[in-house]
Amino acid sequence: MPQNFPQEGFVRLPQILSVIPVSASSWWRGVKSGKYPGPVKLSARTTAWRVADIRQLIVSLSEKMEG
């Protein structure tokens, strides 16, 4: 996990893509299919994800790679 990744709060898509190596379009397809967590609208033009959801996703993906 990068040093600048927050412990709590919200993160925007560029921060997520810096730790999960997929393209933005692949990310959005994964959100639509339920593979990745859904976003939270913070305002009309601001979409973010809960850090806790992203951290849980990273743990889940790591476990799949190990198993």
C-alpha positions as a Markdown table, in Angstrom:
| # | Residue | x | y | z |
|---|---|---|---|---|
| 1 | Met | 0.0 | 0.0 | 0.0 |
| 2 | Pro | 1.5 | 3.3 | -1.0 |
| 3 | Gln | 2.5 | 5.7 | 1.8 |
| 4 | Asn | 0.1 | 8.4 | 0.6 |
| 5 | Phe | -3.0 | 6.1 | 0.6 |
| 6 | Pro | -5.2 | 7.3 | 3.4 |
| 7 | Gln | -6.2 | 5.1 | 6.4 |
| 8 | Glu | -9.8 | 6.3 | 6.3 |
| 9 | Gly | -12.2 | 8.6 | 4.4 |
| 10 | Phe | -12.6 | 8.7 | 0.7 |
| 11 | Val | -10.4 | 8.3 | -2.4 |
| 12 | Arg | -10.8 | 9.3 | -6.0 |
| 13 | Leu | -10.3 | 7.1 | -9.0 |
| 14 | Pro | -6.7 | 8.1 | -9.7 |
| 15 | Gln | -5.7 | 7.0 | -6.2 |
| 16 | Ile | -7.4 | 3.7 | -6.6 |
| 17 | Leu | -5.8 | 3.0 | -10.0 |
| 18 | Ser | -2.4 | 3.7 | -8.4 |
| 19 | Val | -2.8 | 0.6 | -6.2 |
| 20 | Ile | -5.0 | -1.6 | -8.4 |
| 21 | Pro | -3.5 | -1.9 | -11.8 |
| 22 | Val | -6.5 | -1.8 | -14.1 |
| 23 | Ser | -7.6 | 0.9 | -16.6 |
| 24 | Ala | -10.3 | 3.3 | -15.8 |
| 25 | Ser | -12.7 | 1.7 | -18.2 |
| 26 | Ser | -12.0 | -1.8 | -16.7 |
| 27 | Trp | -12.6 | -0.3 | -13.2 |
| 28 | Trp | -16.0 | 1.1 | -14.2 |
| 29 | Arg | -17.0 | -2.2 | -15.9 |
| 30 | Gly | -16.0 | -3.9 | -12.6 |
| 31 | Val | -18.1 | -1.5 | -10.6 |
| 32 | Lys | -21.1 | -2.1 | -12.9 |
| 33 | Ser | -20.8 | -5.9 | -12.6 |
| 34 | Gly | -20.3 | -5.8 | -8.8 |
| 35 | Lys | -16.7 | -7.0 | -8.9 |
| 36 | Tyr | -15.5 | -3.7 | -7.4 |
| 37 | Pro | -17.2 | -1.5 | -4.8 |
| 38 | Gly | -19.6 | 1.2 | -5.8 |
| 39 | Pro | -18.8 | 4.8 | -5.6 |
| 40 | Val | -20.3 | 7.5 | -3.3 |
| 41 | Lys | -21.4 | 10.8 | -4.9 |
| 42 | Leu | -19.8 | 13.5 | -2.7 |
| 43 | Ser | -21.3 | 16.3 | -4.8 |
| 44 | Ala | -22.8 | 16.7 | -8.3 |
| 45 | Arg | -19.4 | 16.4 | -9.9 |
| 46 | Thr | -17.4 | 14.5 | -7.3 |
| 47 | Thr | -17.3 | 10.7 | -7.1 |
| 48 | Ala | -15.2 | 8.8 | -4.6 |
| 49 | Trp | -14.9 | 5.5 | -2.9 |
| 50 | Arg | -14.8 | 4.6 | 0.8 |
| 51 | Val | -11.2 | 3.8 | 1.8 |
| 52 | Ala | -12.4 | 0.9 | 3.9 |
| 53 | Asp | -14.1 | -0.7 | 0.8 |
| 54 | Ile | -10.9 | -0.3 | -1.3 |
| 55 | Arg | -8.7 | -1.8 | 1.5 |
| 56 | Gln | -11.1 | -4.7 | 1.8 |
| 57 | Leu | -11.0 | -5.2 | -2.0 |
| 58 | Ile | -7.2 | -5.2 | -1.9 |
| 59 | Val | -7.2 | -7.9 | 0.8 |
| 60 | Ser | -9.7 | -9.9 | -1.1 |
| 61 | Leu | -7.7 | -9.7 | -4.4 |
| 62 | Ser | -4.5 | -10.6 | -2.5 |
| 63 | Glu | -6.1 | -13.7 | -1.0 |
| 64 | Lys | -7.3 | -14.8 | -4.4 |
| 65 | Met | -3.7 | -14.5 | -5.7 |
| 66 | Glu | -2.3 | -16.5 | -2.9 |
| 67 | Gly | -4.9 | -19.3 | -3.0 |
